[in-house]
Amino acid sequence: MGVHILGIILMAMGFFYWQGAQKVKEIALNATQNRCEQLALQRLDGYIALFKVRLQCDSLYQWRIRRYYQFEFSATGGDRCNGVIVMLASRVESIQLEPYRIQ
């Protein structure tokens, strides 16, 4: 009986983690789109890819999940450049863009 309850609890925790991660990814997706629009760049492929997850203590000494996402953008329409957005919990911490050619 206890094993079944533990399994249900683990599944629920997994679901809530996944649901929160999807919300953070959506925030990151919108932030990268906005940054590209501000700089007159084109974000490519319409997605971002999670490539690193870490635990980080924030300024209030609370543990948060730091996520690193990679995305691609173009300055000329014929090139592909990489960018990285770093999220601490659901807050955009930074957006870095590879050097790109200005037309």
Backbone hydrogen bonds, N-H to C=O, Kabsch-Sander energy under -0.5 kcal/mol:
donor,donor_aa,acceptor,acceptor_aa,energy
5,I,1,M,-1.7
6,L,2,G,-2.3
7,G,3,V,-2.2
8,I,4,H,-2.2
9,I,5,I,-2.6
10,L,6,L,-2.6
11,M,7,G,-2.3
12,A,8,I,-2.5
13,M,9,I,-2.6
14,G,10,L,-2.4
15,F,11,M,-2.4
16,F,12,A,-2.5
17,Y,13,M,-2.3
18,W,14,G,-2.5
19,Q,15,F,-2.7
20,G,16,F,-2.2
21,A,17,Y,-2.5
22,Q,18,W,-2.1
23,K,19,Q,-1.6
24,V,20,G,-2.2
25,K,21,A,-2.3
26,E,22,Q,-2.0
27,I,23,K,-2.0
28,A,24,V,-2.4
29,L,25,K,-2.5
30,N,26,E,-2.3
31,A,27,I,-2.3
32,T,28,A,-2.4
33,Q,29,L,-1.9
34,N,30,N,-2.5
35,R,31,A,-2.3
36,C,32,T,-2.3
37,E,33,Q,-2.2
38,Q,34,N,-2.4
39,L,35,R,-1.7
40,A,37,E,-1.3
41,L,36,C,-3.5
42,Q,74,S,-2.8
43,R,41,L,-0.6
44,L,72,E,-2.8
47,Y,44,L,-0.8
49,A,70,Q,-2.9
50,L,48,I,-0.5
51,F,68,Y,-2.8
52,K,68,Y,-1.2
54,R,66,R,-2.6
56,Q,64,R,-2.9
58,D,56,Q,-0.5
58,D,62,Q,-2.6
61,Y,58,D,-1.9
64,R,56,Q,-3.2
66,R,54,R,-3.4
66,R,64,R,-0.6
67,R,65,I,-0.5
67,R,87,M,-2.7
68,Y,52,K,-2.6
69,Y,85,I,-2.6
70,Q,49,A,-2.9
71,F,83,G,-2.3
72,E,44,L,-0.5
73,F,81,C,-2.5
74,S,42,Q,-2.6
81,C,73,F,-2.9
83,G,71,F,-2.6
84,V,96,Q,-2.6
85,I,69,Y,-2.3
86,V,94,S,-2.8
87,M,67,R,-2.9
87,M,85,I,-0.5
88,L,91,R,-2.7
89,A,65,I,-3.0
89,A,87,M,-0.6
91,R,88,L,-2.0
93,E,86,V,-3.2
93,E,91,R,-0.5
94,S,86,V,-1.4
96,Q,84,V,-3.2
98,E,82,N,-2.4
